Amino acid sequence: MGNHVVDVWWSDLRAMDLRLRSMLDPVEERRADGLASAADLGRFVVGAVLLRVAVAAATGQDPRAVSIDRTCDECGDPHGRPRVAGLHVSVAHAGPLVLVATSPDPVGVDVEALDRGPDVETWVRGEATFKATGSRDLAGRHVQPLPVPLHGYLAALAFDGTGEVGVITHDQDESAEALERAKASSPGSASP
């Protein structure tokens, strides 16, 4: 493989607004209804909508028109890794952070709190690799650390293969603006 470009989008729980739920599809809405804690709901909603915003930015689609398939490879239920036609995507979250990546090539990202355990770097690298390739074997994979916008967390990006990887980072401010635009264009989005 040659050169790769990955768009990385960071957000956090401060972006959570219940009006973002209007951007969820019916399957995601049912999943959101089943989440007990406000933090879990926030991570899920921000992650799902940020994924739509990131895919829209990469493809020129309207975020509301982005179709996300979450079918589990093992059981067929709608809780699997997200898939989008024509683009590879990955979503991760930990604590208040939400991380989304898009690329024309298989990509995986992960973020974890440093206090998760003594071998958090190995875990993050392996999880990002698994999301990109379906295997935790790092051999022949390109894995690199990602700068994290919050102290106390570690993140990684993984690709199947070698070559240079150009990372375009969309920080929390840019993500917040994109989420606000998406929210404003949603049906029933009149400001309170």
N, C-alpha and C positions, 0 to 999 in steps of 0.2 A: 504494500500500500504506500501511497505517496503522502502528500500533505493533506491534513484534515482540518476542518474548521468546526468548532463547537461553540454554540451560544449557551452561556451559563447565566441563569437568572436567579438572583437571591431575593428573598422576601422574609418576612417574619410575622409574628402574630399581631403586630400593630396594624397590619393591613386588613385584618378580619373585620368584616362588616356583614351583617346578616343579609343585606341586599345583594351580596355576591352570590347567594344561593340561587338567585334567579338565573344564573349562568349554568347551573348544574343540569345534567340530563336526568331523566327519571330514575335510572339505575343509581346514579351518584346521589340523588336526593334521598332515596331509600337508605343508602349506606350512611349518609349524614344523619338521618333520623335515628339510626341505631347507635350513634356514638354518645357515650354517657358524659364524658367530661368536656368542658368548654374548650380546653386546650386541644384535645383530640379533634373536636369539631373544627376549630380554627385552623389547625394544620391541614386537615383534609380539604376544607373549602378553599383556603388560600392556595394549596397545592394544585387542586383540580382546576381552578380558574386561572392561576398563573400558567399552568400547562397549556390551556387554550390560548392565552395571550402570547406565549412564546411560540407556539405553532403558527398562530396567525401572523406574527412578525416574520417568521421564516418563510411562509408560503403566500402571504398576501390575502389570506382568507379573513372573513369576519370571525372573531373569536367565538361567536354564538354558533357558527356553522361548522366548527371543528368537531369531528366525530372521534371519540376515544373508545377503543375497545379494551375492556379490562377483564376479558375472559381468562380464567385460570387455566394454565396448560394441564394441570393435574386433574382437576375436578369439574371444570367447565362453569363454575360459578363466577359471578362478576366481581372478583376481588383480586385478580391477577395484576401483573405489571402492565402499565398502560402501553397501548400500541396505537399508532396513527399512520394512516396510509401515506406512503411516500416519504416518510421521515422517521428517524430513530429518536426515541425520547427516553428520558429517565427522570425519576422524581425521588427525592429523599427529604426527610425532615428529622430534626432532633431538637428537643427543647423548644425554644421559640422560633428556630430557623426552618425555612423552607427553601429547597434547592431544586431547580429544574434545568435540564440540559436538552438541547436539540441538536441534531447533526444528520447529514445525509448518510453517514456511516454508523454502524453499531456503537453505542456509547453507554456508559454507566457512570453514575455518580453516587456518592454516599457521604453523609455527614454524621458525626457522633460526638457526644460530649467526652472530653478528655478523662473525666472521672468515671467513665463506663468500665474501666478496668486497665490493667497494666499493659495489655497488648492491643490498645485501641488502634494504633496505626496499621497493624497487620489486619485487623478486622475491617477497617475502612477500605483499605486497598483490595482486600478479598471480596467485600460486598460490592464495590464499584465494578470489579472485574466480573463477578457473577451476573450483575445486571447487564453488562455489555455482551457477555459471551455465553452465559449459561453454565460457566465453570469457574471455580475459584483458583484454578491453576494459573499462576502468573507468567508461566513460560510463554514467550512469544507475544506477550501483551505489553502495551504501552500504558503505564499507570503513572500519574503525576499528582502531586498535592495541589489543592486549590486554596488560594487565600480565602480565609473565612472572615466575615464582617463582625464577628463577635468573639471576644476572648474566651478561651476554655473549650473550644470545639476544633475538630480536625475534619477536613474534607479531602476527597480524592476523586479524580476523573480517570476512567479507564477506556481503552480502545482495544479492539482485537487487531493486533498487528503492530507494525512499527512505522516510523516516519514522524515528521514534525506535526505537532498539533497546535493550531492557532486557537486560542481561547478568547472569545469576545465576552467580557463580563458585563452584565446588566445589574447594577447595584440596587440596593433596596429602594433608593429614591426613584430610579427609572422604573423599577417594577411597580412601585406604588402609583406612579403617574399612569402607567399602562393599565393597571387594575382599575383606577378611577375612571379612565376613558371607557373601558369595557363596561363598567357598572353603569355609567351614564347613558350608554347606548342600549342597555337592557330594557326589555318591556317592563313597565311599572317601576321605573327607576326615578321617579320624582323625588327630589331632595326633601328630607324631613323638615 
